[in-house]
Amino acid sequence: MQFVSKERLPETGWQNKVASVTPSVFNKICAYPVIVSWVLGACALNVFIFASILHGASLSSIIFDWQTMLILVFIFIPSTGLGFFLGMFTCWPLVRIICSKYNGAPLKVGDQVLILTGPDKGKTVEVWEITVGQGGWELARLNLGEERSQKFRDIFEEYSLFKIKDKLQTASSLA
């Protein structure tokens, strides 16, 4: 998250100042909510399976028995794949919302954003339109040039963008 502080300047009065324009590790992780959902689903299913197997046995008896460990490895390989699949249905809707909010959503026209994913990663651009995608959630169209706009290659999910300044901050810094 970003925090805005107000500083008193000698000649111009009060001015909004963004405390940090560098995204944190969590902002960068939240730019990939599909992977976050996969990992959560796989870990949850593997913990559930391990807890079921461990029920009634000591952890040391399982860890030091190589045959049991081999069986666990063979169980965890397909369960991890199944966990990826389950994570998309159980975690994805909530993770997408949380990651979008953490990276600065909802966005508005005129907001300054930093692109966190894709070939334009690291570019700072302005949101010029908010549109609704097929899933019903908002997508941001960024000012990346006329050619990209005509081919609709300027559309980004809100979670893949880090809000640097909103429209009100941009307007107050220009005044």
Buried (B, 14 or more C-beta within 10 A) or exposed (E): EBEEEEEEEEEEEEBBEBEEEEBEEEBBBBBBBBEBBBBBBBEBBBEEBBEEBEEEEEEEEBEEEEEBEEEBEEBBEEBBEBBBEBBBEBBBBEBBBBBBBBBBBBBEEBBBBBBBBEEBEEEEBBBBEBEEEEEEBBBBBBEBEEEBBEEEBBBBBBBBBBBBBBBEBBEEEEE
